Amino acid sequence: ISEGEMASVLNHVTALLFHDCLLMVRSVISEILTAILASPITEMVITPCGELIAPLQEMVDSIPIPGLSMLIDLNTMMQEVVGSIEANAIDAMIAKSVAQIKQTFDMAQTELGISAVRIK
């Protein structure tokens, strides 16, 4: 392998490292905020909503169709909806900060002479 090929591979691998670093930073920030919000969301959203949908779930469970209560599990649906709303809200909250971090990473890549890698 020639030195030029080695430099090209190193450039590409380093660009992937920068890309992965940004993904990890976003992931860690999201996980921290999710952990911080877990208790309040459980107390103020999941538990009260669970109490509200319990009578509806009992009605669904009383319908004598095999598997219907597994198909229509209102508690699981509610938790998934709340989780999706929480994840999207956290993404929206951290988007600007992550964009600033990306700019910093891009500047570091430019200073090091590393080509940016675009992965979608």
SELORO-516176 format. One record per atom (N, C-alpha, C, CB): residue number from 1; atom name; x, y, z. Coordinates in steps of 0.001 Angstrom, whole numbers, plus 500000, padded with zeros to 6 digits. Glycine has a CB too. Layout:
[NUM, "CA", [X, Y, Z]];
...
This chain:
[1, "N", [500862, 498821, 500000]];
[1, "CA", [500000, 500000, 500000]];
[1, "C", [500898, 501228, 500000]];
[1, "CB", [499025, 500006, 501234]];
[2, "N", [500563, 502139, 499105]];
[2, "CA", [501379, 503343, 499001]];
[2, "C", [501068, 504306, 500142]];
[2, "CB", [501149, 504031, 497648]];
[3, "N", [501951, 505255, 500337]];
[3, "CA", [501774, 506240, 501412]];
[3, "C", [500550, 507114, 501146]];
[3, "CB", [503035, 507120, 501556]];
[4, "N", [500277, 507398, 499897]];
[4, "CA", [499100, 508193, 499537]];
[4, "C", [497802, 507463, 499862]];
[4, "CB", [499137, 508546, 498055]];
[5, "N", [497789, 506155, 499600]];
[5, "CA", [496605, 505364, 499934]];
[5, "C", [496405, 505292, 501445]];
[5, "CB", [496723, 503950, 499350]];
[6, "N", [497522, 505139, 502189]];
[6, "CA", [497448, 505101, 503648]];
[6, "C", [496906, 506423, 504190]];
[6, "CB", [498834, 504803, 504253]];
[7, "N", [497360, 507518, 503619]];
[7, "CA", [496893, 508839, 504054]];
[7, "C", [495411, 508999, 503761]];
[7, "CB", [497695, 509958, 503361]];
[8, "N", [494963, 508483, 502627]];
[8, "CA", [493547, 508559, 502255]];
[8, "C", [492681, 507747, 503223]];
[8, "CB", [493344, 508054, 500814]];
[9, "N", [493156, 506545, 503562]];
[9, "CA", [492419, 505701, 504499]];
[9, "C", [492384, 506358, 505877]];
[9, "CB", [493055, 504293, 504586]];
[10, "N", [493518, 506889, 506328]];
[10, "CA", [493580, 507567, 507619]];
[10, "C", [492642, 508773, 507641]];
[10, "CB", [495022, 508006, 507927]];
[11, "N", [492614, 509518, 506560]];
[11, "CA", [491723, 510678, 506447]];
[11, "C", [490267, 510243, 506579]];
[11, "CB", [491943, 511408, 505101]];
[12, "N", [489910, 509179, 505878]];
[12, "CA", [488524, 508696, 505899]];
[12, "C", [488149, 508166, 507290]];
[12, "CB", [488323, 507589, 504835]];
[13, "N", [489023, 507386, 507896]];
[13, "CA", [488750, 506818, 509223]];
[13, "C", [488638, 507938, 510268]];
[13, "CB", [489866, 505810, 509626]];
[14, "N", [489496, 508921, 510185]];
[14, "CA", [489445, 510039, 511128]];
[14, "C", [488162, 510844, 510937]];
[14, "CB", [490676, 510950, 510954]];
[15, "N", [487740, 511021, 509698]];
[15, "CA", [486477, 511725, 509438]];
[15, "C", [485303, 510939, 510025]];
[15, "CB", [486273, 511940, 507913]];
[16, "N", [485342, 509620, 509898]];
[16, "CA", [484297, 508787, 510507]];
[16, "C", [484328, 508904, 512032]];
[16, "CB", [484469, 507310, 510085]];
[17, "N", [485517, 509009, 512606]];
[17, "CA", [485651, 509176, 514051]];
[17, "C", [484979, 510477, 514503]];
[17, "CB", [487143, 509170, 514460]];
[18, "N", [485225, 511561, 513783]];
[18, "CA", [484566, 512830, 514116]];
[18, "C", [483046, 512693, 514009]];
[18, "CB", [485066, 513961, 513185]];
[19, "N", [482598, 512030, 512968]];
[19, "CA", [481160, 511826, 512777]];
[19, "C", [480572, 511039, 513950]];
[19, "CB", [480887, 511089, 511445]];
[20, "N", [481242, 509949, 514326]];
[20, "CA", [480766, 509116, 515427]];
[20, "C", [480820, 509853, 516758]];
[20, "CB", [481585, 507840, 515510]];
[21, "N", [481827, 510703, 516935]];
[21, "CA", [481917, 511506, 518167]];
[21, "C", [480693, 512403, 518306]];
[21, "CB", [483208, 512364, 518172]];
[22, "N", [480281, 513018, 517233]];
[22, "CA", [479096, 513881, 517271]];
[22, "C", [477858, 513065, 517619]];
[22, "CB", [478900, 514600, 515919]];
[23, "N", [477719, 511879, 517031]];
[23, "CA", [476581, 511021, 517350]];
[23, "C", [476589, 510624, 518821]];
[23, "CB", [476592, 509772, 516469]];
[24, "N", [477754, 510323, 519350]];
[24, "CA", [477857, 509919, 520756]];
[24, "C", [477540, 511079, 521694]];
[24, "CB", [479258, 509377, 521052]];
[25, "N", [478012, 512276, 521354]];
[25, "CA", [477708, 513449, 522179]];
[25, "C", [476200, 513659, 522225]];
[25, "CB", [478421, 514719, 521629]];
[26, "N", [475557, 513604, 521066]];
[26, "CA", [474099, 513758, 521009]];
[26, "C", [473409, 512669, 521827]];
[26, "CB", [473607, 513716, 519547]];
[27, "N", [473879, 511452, 521695]];
[27, "CA", [473281, 510335, 522412]];
[27, "C", [473430, 510486, 523924]];
[27, "CB", [473907, 509030, 521958]];
[28, "N", [474613, 510871, 524375]];
[28, "CA", [474851, 511025, 525814]];
[28, "C", [473996, 512150, 526387]];
[28, "CB", [476340, 511300, 526090]];
[29, "N", [473924, 513264, 525689]];
[29, "CA", [473091, 514378, 526165]];
[29, "C", [471630, 513940, 526242]];
[29, "CB", [473237, 515615, 525232]];
[30, "N", [471160, 513241, 525224]];
[30, "CA", [469774, 512748, 525222]];
[30, "C", [469522, 511784, 526376]];
[30, "CB", [469456, 512057, 523890]];
[31, "N", [470452, 510877, 526602]];
[31, "CA", [470293, 509901, 527683]];
[31, "C", [470281, 510582, 529048]];
[31, "CB", [471414, 508860, 527630]];
[32, "N", [471125, 511591, 529230]];
[32, "CA", [471156, 512318, 530504]];
[32, "C", [469828, 513035, 530735]];
[32, "CB", [472326, 513332, 530527]];
[33, "N", [469341, 513738, 529729]];
[33, "CA", [468072, 514451, 529882]];
[33, "C", [466907, 513473, 530082]];
[33, "CB", [467810, 515339, 528652]];
[34, "N", [466942, 512352, 529391]];
[34, "CA", [465898, 511340, 529576]];
[34, "C", [465911, 510816, 531007]];
[34, "CB", [466086, 510177, 528581]];
[35, "N", [467097, 510577, 531554]];
[35, "CA", [467206, 510095, 532935]];
[35, "C", [466715, 511145, 533926]];
[35, "CB", [468658, 509713, 533255]];
[36, "N", [467038, 512406, 533664]];
[36, "CA", [466593, 513483, 534549]];
[36, "C", [465072, 513605, 534537]];
[36, "CB", [467232, 514816, 534136]];
[37, "N", [464481, 513434, 533359]];
[37, "CA", [463031, 513609, 533210]];
[37, "C", [462225, 512356, 533556]];
[37, "CB", [462717, 514024, 531799]];
[38, "N", [462871, 511228, 533736]];
[38, "CA", [462149, 509964, 533939]];
[38, "C", [461199, 510018, 535135]];
[38, "CB", [463140, 508827, 534131]];
[39, "N", [461682, 510450, 536269]];
[39, "CA", [460851, 510474, 537472]];
[39, "C", [459684, 511457, 537354]];
[39, "CB", [461701, 510832, 538679]];
[40, "N", [459929, 512720, 536944]];
[40, "CA", [458797, 513642, 536814]];
[40, "C", [457762, 513193, 535773]];
[40, "CB", [459308, 515017, 536450]];
[41, "N", [458232, 512630, 534679]];
[41, "CA", [457286, 512181, 533650]];
[41, "C", [456470, 511005, 534168]];
[41, "CB", [458030, 511789, 532351]];
[42, "N", [457110, 510101, 534897]];
[42, "CA", [456367, 508981, 535472]];
[42, "C", [455330, 509479, 536466]];
[42, "CB", [457322, 507992, 536153]];
[43, "N", [455744, 510375, 537346]];
[43, "CA", [454843, 510882, 538380]];
[43, "C", [453708, 511736, 537818]];
[43, "CB", [455626, 511688, 539384]];
[44, "N", [454039, 512611, 536864]];
[44, "CA", [453057, 513602, 536418]];
[44, "C", [452313, 513236, 535142]];
[44, "CB", [453733, 514899, 536216]];
[45, "N", [452808, 512246, 534419]];
[45, "CA", [452159, 511901, 533146]];
[45, "C", [451752, 510428, 533102]];
[45, "CB", [453096, 512215, 531972]];
[46, "N", [452716, 509532, 533220]];
[46, "CA", [452447, 508103, 533032]];
[46, "C", [451436, 507584, 534059]];
[46, "CB", [453754, 507300, 533131]];
[47, "N", [451689, 507868, 535345]];
[47, "CA", [450796, 507346, 536385]];
[47, "C", [449381, 507907, 536260]];
[47, "CB", [451355, 507668, 537765]];
[48, "N", [449199, 509242, 536136]];
[48, "CA", [447825, 509746, 535989]];
[48, "C", [447126, 509250, 534718]];
[48, "CB", [447839, 511259, 535991]];
[49, "N", [447861, 509190, 533623]];
[49, "CA", [447258, 508701, 532380]];
[49, "C", [446901, 507222, 532503]];
[49, "CB", [448216, 508921, 531189]];
[50, "N", [447754, 506461, 533179]];
[50, "CA", [447466, 505043, 533401]];
[50, "C", [446177, 504851, 534177]];
[50, "CB", [448617, 504378, 534141]];
[51, "N", [445961, 505710, 535169]];
[51, "CA", [444726, 505635, 535945]];
[51, "C", [443515, 505989, 535090]];
[51, "CB", [444802, 506565, 537156]];
[52, "N", [443684, 506927, 534172]];
[52, "CA", [442570, 507327, 533305]];
[52, "C", [442208, 506255, 532281]];
[52, "CB", [442913, 508614, 532586]];
[53, "N", [443209, 505555, 531765]];
[53, "CA", [442909, 504567, 530719]];
[53, "C", [442618, 503175, 531272]];
[53, "CB", [444064, 504484, 529750]];
[54, "N", [442847, 502972, 532568]];
[54, "CA", [442595, 501644, 533162]];
[54, "C", [441166, 501158, 532937]];
[54, "CB", [442883, 501680, 534654]];
[55, "N", [440125, 502012, 533158]];
[55, "CA", [438760, 501523, 532899]];
[55, "C", [438522, 501158, 531427]];
[55, "CB", [437748, 502578, 533326]];
[56, "N", [439139, 501911, 530527]];
[56, "CA", [439002, 501594, 529099]];
[56, "C", [439673, 500263, 528779]];
[56, "CB", [439609, 502718, 528230]];
[57, "N", [440838, 500029, 529371]];
[57, "CA", [441533, 498765, 529137]];
[57, "C", [440727, 497608, 529694]];
[57, "CB", [442932, 498788, 529764]];
[58, "N", [440067, 497809, 530830]];
[58, "CA", [439217, 496762, 531393]];
[58, "C", [438072, 496425, 530445]];
[58, "CB", [438665, 497194, 532757]];
[59, "N", [437523, 497456, 529789]];
[59, "CA", [436453, 497209, 528811]];
[59, "C", [436987, 496415, 527627]];
[59, "CB", [435839, 498540, 528322]];
[60, "N", [438160, 496776, 527151]];
[60, "CA", [438775, 496051, 526039]];
[60, "C", [439038, 494605, 526451]];
[60, "CB", [440094, 496740, 525591]];
[61, "N", [439569, 494431, 527670]];
[61, "CA", [439876, 493083, 528168]];
[61, "C", [438614, 492217, 528308]];
[61, "CB", [440590, 493177, 529522]];
[62, "N", [437476, 492855, 528555]];
[62, "CA", [436238, 492093, 528751]];
[62, "C", [435601, 491633, 527441]];
[62, "CB", [435246, 492927, 529522]];
[63, "N", [436058, 492131, 526320]];
[63, "CA", [435528, 491707, 525018]];
[63, "C", [436077, 490304, 524729]];
[63, "CB", [435922, 492729, 523866]];
[64, "N", [435201, 489348, 524489]];
[64, "CA", [435646, 487953, 524348]];
[64, "C", [436221, 487612, 522966]];
[64, "CB", [434491, 487033, 524636]];
[65, "N", [437211, 488363, 522561]];
[65, "CA", [437902, 488059, 521303]];
[65, "C", [439341, 487692, 521670]];
[65, "CB", [437850, 489287, 520282]];
[66, "N", [439770, 486481, 521333]];
[66, "CA", [441123, 486049, 521698]];
[66, "C", [442196, 486985, 521128]];
[66, "CB", [441368, 484621, 521205]];
[67, "N", [443095, 487405, 521988]];
[67, "CA", [444218, 488243, 521559]];
[67, "C", [443919, 489723, 521449]];
[67, "CB", [444700, 487772, 520260]];
[68, "N", [442650, 490122, 521649]];
[68, "CA", [442308, 491537, 521494]];
[68, "C", [443026, 492405, 522525]];
[68, "CB", [440796, 491731, 521613]];
[69, "N", [443100, 491925, 523749]];
[69, "CA", [443755, 492728, 524789]];
[69, "C", [445258, 492863, 524530]];
[69, "CB", [443517, 492102, 526171]];
[70, "N", [445844, 491906, 523825]];
[70, "CA", [447258, 492043, 523447]];
[70, "C", [447402, 493012, 522290]];
[70, "CB", [447862, 490675, 523070]];
[71, "N", [446448, 492992, 521388]];
[71, "CA", [446476, 493891, 520237]];
[71, "C", [446213, 495330, 520660]];
[71, "CB", [445446, 493453, 519194]];
[72, "N", [445247, 495507, 521538]];
[72, "CA", [444892, 496844, 522015]];
[72, "C", [445321, 496944, 523478]];
[72, "CB", [443347, 497127, 521850]];
[73, "N", [446588, 497251, 523675]];
[73, "CA", [447142, 497443, 525014]];
[73, "C", [447321, 498950, 525203]];
[73, "CB", [448514, 496659, 525206]];
[74, "N", [446312, 499586, 525788]];
[74, "CA", [446291, 501039, 525905]];
[74, "C", [447439, 501577, 526751]];
[74, "CB", [444978, 501484, 526492]];
[75, "N", [447828, 500856, 527786]];
[75, "CA", [448922, 501322, 528639]];
[75, "C", [450236, 501372, 527855]];
[75, "CB", [449069, 500407, 529872]];
[76, "N", [450506, 500329, 527099]];
[76, "CA", [451726, 500308, 526285]];
[76, "C", [451684, 501395, 525217]];
[76, "CB", [451913, 498929, 525627]];
[77, "N", [450525, 501558, 524580]];
[77, "CA", [450389, 502612, 523569]];
[77, "C", [450657, 503984, 524169]];
[77, "CB", [448992, 502579, 522944]];
[78, "N", [450084, 504243, 525347]];
[78, "CA", [450268, 505534, 526003]];
[78, "C", [451736, 505752, 526343]];
[78, "CB", [449407, 505624, 527273]];
[79, "N", [452394, 504737, 526867]];
[79, "CA", [453805, 504875, 527216]];
[79, "C", [454670, 505128, 525985]];
[79, "CB", [454290, 503628, 527941]];
[80, "N", [454333, 504478, 524871]];
[80, "CA", [455083, 504694, 523635]];
[80, "C", [454871, 506105, 523099]];
[80, "CB", [454675, 503666, 522581]];
[81, "N", [453645, 506607, 523179]];
[81, "CA", [453357, 507972, 522717]];
[81, "C", [454099, 508988, 523582]];
[81, "CB", [451831, 508253, 522748]];
[82, "N", [454036, 508824, 524895]];
[82, "CA", [454734, 509733, 525808]];
[82, "C", [456246, 509658, 525561]];
[82, "CB", [454404, 509384, 527292]];
[83, "N", [456774, 508468, 525376]];
[83, "CA", [458197, 508310, 525095]];
[83, "C", [458607, 508984, 523803]];
[83, "CB", [458554, 506851, 525036]];
[84, "N", [457759, 508877, 522785]];
[84, "CA", [458043, 509526, 521506]];
[84, "C", [458016, 511050, 521640]];
[84, "CB", [457031, 509073, 520445]];
[85, "N", [457042, 511553, 522360]];
[85, "CA", [456949, 513005, 522582]];
[85, "C", [458177, 513482, 523353]];
[85, "CB", [455641, 513371, 523355]];
[86, "N", [458563, 512737, 524377]];
[86, "CA", [459731, 513099, 525174]];
[86, "C", [460996, 513108, 524313]];
[86, "CB", [459897, 512128, 526354]];
[87, "N", [461194, 512068, 523520]];
[87, "CA", [462389, 511973, 522672]];
[87, "C", [462439, 513115, 521658]];
[87, "CB", [462420, 510620, 521939]];
[88, "N", [461300, 513425, 521043]];
[88, "CA", [461267, 514517, 520065]];
[88, "C", [461501, 515868, 520733]];
[88, "CB", [459927, 514527, 519323]];
[89, "N", [460961, 516057, 521943]];
[89, "CA", [461172, 517308, 522670]];
[89, "C", [462645, 517467, 523044]];
[89, "CB", [460289, 517355, 523936]];
[90, "N", [463261, 516396, 523500]];
[90, "CA", [464680, 516456, 523850]];
[90, "C", [465519, 516749, 522613]];
[90, "CB", [465135, 515137, 524506]];
[91, "N", [465209, 516090, 521496]];
[91, "CA", [465933, 516364, 520247]];
[91, "C", [465820, 517830, 519857]];
[91, "CB", [465401, 515479, 519112]];
[92, "N", [464622, 518393, 519997]];
[92, "CA", [464419, 519800, 519657]];
[92, "C", [465203, 520708, 520608]];
[92, "CB", [462921, 520152, 519698]];
[93, "N", [465244, 520337, 521889]];
[93, "CA", [465955, 521165, 522871]];
[93, "C", [467464, 521170, 522639]];
[93, "CB", [465659, 520672, 524279]];
[94, "N", [468018, 520048, 522230]];
[94, "CA", [469475, 519967, 522108]];
[94, "C", [469973, 520251, 520693]];
[94, "CB", [469946, 518601, 522538]];
[95, "N", [469072, 520440, 519749]];
[95, "CA", [469476, 520595, 518346]];
[95, "C", [470465, 521742, 518145]];
[95, "CB", [468251, 520824, 517476]];
[96, "N", [470197, 522881, 518755]];
[96, "CA", [471071, 524036, 518555]];
[96, "C", [472444, 523796, 519175]];
[96, "CB", [470435, 525298, 519152]];
[97, "N", [472470, 523193, 520358]];
[97, "CA", [473752, 522900, 521005]];
[97, "C", [474557, 521893, 520193]];
[97, "CB", [473526, 522368, 522427]];
[98, "N", [473867, 520879, 519682]];
[98, "CA", [474563, 519876, 518871]];
[98, "C", [475082, 520515, 517583]];
[98, "CB", [473622, 518684, 518544]];
[99, "N", [474328, 521448, 517021]];
[99, "CA", [474799, 522149, 515820]];
[99, "C", [476068, 522948, 516124]];
[99, "CB", [473697, 523088, 515273]];
[100, "N", [476136, 523570, 517293]];
[100, "CA", [477340, 524304, 517682]];
[100, "C", [478520, 523354, 517882]];
[100, "CB", [477086, 525106, 518966]];
[101, "N", [478253, 522214, 518480]];
[101, "CA", [479315, 521209, 518659]];
[101, "C", [479793, 520722, 517299]];
[101, "CB", [478812, 520009, 519517]];
[102, "N", [478853, 520537, 516375]];
[102, "CA", [479222, 520102, 515021]];
[102, "C", [480127, 521131, 514352]];
[102, "CB", [477961, 519869, 514163]];
[103, "N", [479810, 522404, 514541]];
[103, "CA", [480667, 523457, 513969]];
[103, "C", [482081, 523365, 514531]];
[103, "CB", [480075, 524856, 514255]];
[104, "N", [482177, 523115, 515829]];
[104, "CA", [483491, 522973, 516456]];
[104, "C", [484235, 521781, 515877]];
[104, "CB", [483351, 522821, 517976]];
[105, "N", [483542, 520668, 515728]];
[105, "CA", [484159, 519482, 515126]];
[105, "C", [484579, 519768, 513686]];
[105, "CB", [483187, 518284, 515169]];
[106, "N", [483719, 520465, 512930]];
[106, "CA", [484046, 520795, 511537]];
[106, "C", [485294, 521669, 511467]];
[106, "CB", [482861, 521510, 510857]];
[107, "N", [485405, 522639, 512382]];
[107, "CA", [486590, 523506, 512401]];
[107, "C", [487841, 522692, 512739]];
[107, "CB", [486407, 524657, 513423]];
[108, "N", [487713, 521762, 513677]];
[108, "CA", [488853, 520912, 514032]];
[108, "C", [489259, 520048, 512840]];
[108, "CB", [488513, 520020, 515252]];
[109, "N", [488280, 519519, 512131]];
[109, "CA", [488579, 518705, 510950]];
[109, "C", [489295, 519541, 509899]];
[109, "CB", [487289, 518100, 510362]];
[110, "N", [488835, 520771, 509699]];
[110, "CA", [489451, 521648, 508713]];
[110, "C", [490896, 521958, 509107]];
[110, "CB", [488641, 522950, 508566]];
[111, "N", [491115, 522248, 510391]];
[111, "CA", [492470, 522533, 510862]];
[111, "C", [493394, 521339, 510670]];
[111, "CB", [492444, 522936, 512330]];
[112, "N", [492848, 520140, 510829]];
[112, "CA", [493652, 518926, 510655]];
[112, "C", [493753, 518491, 509196]];
[112, "CB", [493067, 517799, 511477]];
[113, "N", [493002, 519165, 508319]];
[113, "CA", [493024, 518821, 506908]];
[113, "C", [492266, 517543, 506583]];
[113, "CB", [494431, 518689, 506451]];
[114, "N", [491215, 517279, 507343]];
[114, "CA", [490438, 516060, 507154]];
[114, "C", [489165, 516409, 506407]];
[114, "CB", [490115, 515378, 508512]];
[115, "N", [488864, 515658, 505381]];
[115, "CA", [487642, 515874, 504610]];
[115, "C", [486440, 515406, 505412]];
[115, "CB", [487708, 515138, 503254]];
[116, "N", [485370, 516192, 505392]];
[116, "CA", [484158, 515816, 506104]];
[116, "C", [483486, 514642, 505407]];
[116, "CB", [483192, 517008, 506204]];
[117, "N", [482907, 513769, 506198]];
[117, "CA", [482164, 512630, 505672]];
[117, "C", [480685, 512896, 505921]];
[117, "CB", [482625, 511277, 506335]];
[118, "N", [479883, 512764, 504898]];
[118, "CA", [478437, 512967, 505024]];
[118, "C", [477757, 511609, 505022]];
[118, "CB", [477883, 513869, 503872]];
[119, "N", [477217, 511250, 506175]];
[119, "CA", [476479, 509990, 506288]];
[119, "C", [475074, 510341, 506693]];
[119, "CB", [477139, 509003, 507316]];
[120, "N", [474110, 509859, 505961]];
[120, "CA", [472707, 510189, 506268]];
[120, "C", [472013, 508976, 506806]];
[120, "CB", [471964, 510716, 505027]];
